[in-house]
């Protein structure tokens, strides 16, 4: 399962990056949904790791920081559009 969690995390970060960049620079409306899908995938793997805290203690603290940074970036992008 540990191997798949790494793939899910990488895919979610790539989706968030593509969504944020496509929305910011190309102004595609679908890019927000790509970013949201990435956030949901990232959130799901964070939830799984939270239920197995003893095994993933170091990853949990890193994932919480990543989640906060990503949410702040999403809000900043939304505010820049105004």
N, C-alpha and C positions, 0 to 999 in steps of 0.2 A: 504494500500500500504506500510505503514511503516513496517509491519511485514515481508512482502516479501523482502523488501530491506535488512533487517537483514539476512535473509536466503541467499540471493544472495551474500552479503558481506562475510559471513562465508564460503560458498561454494567456492568462488573465492580465499580466503586466503588458504583454504585447498588444492585446486588444485595447487596453486603456490608453496606451501610447498612440496607437493608430487613431483611435477615436478622438483624442484630444488634439492631435496634430491636424487631422482632416477637418475637424470643426473649426479650429483656429485659423488655419491658413487657406483652406479651400471652401469653407463655409457650407459644407454639406450638412443637411439636416439629419441624415441617417447616422452621422458620426457620433452624435450624442448617445444613440442607442447602443452603438458598438462599445462606447466607454462604459455605459451602464451594465452591459453584459459582462465586461471585464471585471467591473466592481462586484457583481453578483458572484462570479466564479471565485474571485479572491476572498470574498466574504464567506463562501461555503467552506473553503479549505481552512480559513481561520477558525471557523466554528468547529470543524472536525479536530483541529489541533488543540483548541481550547478544552474540548472534552477529554483529550489525552494529554493533559498539562505536563505530567511528569516526564513524558517521553519527548515533548516538543517545547520545553520551557524557554530555551534560547530563541527558537523560531517564533514563539508567541510574542515576545517583546518586540522583535524586529517587525513582525507582521502588523502589530498595533500601530507602530510608528508609520509604516508604509500606508496603512489605511487612512490615517489622519492626513498625511501629506497628499494623498490622492484626492481625498474629499476637498481639501483646501484648494488644490489645483482646479478641480472641477468647478467650484464656486467662483474662483477668480476668472476662469474662462467665460462663465455665464455673465459675470459682471462686466467684462470687457466688451461683450457683444452689445450691450446697451448703448 
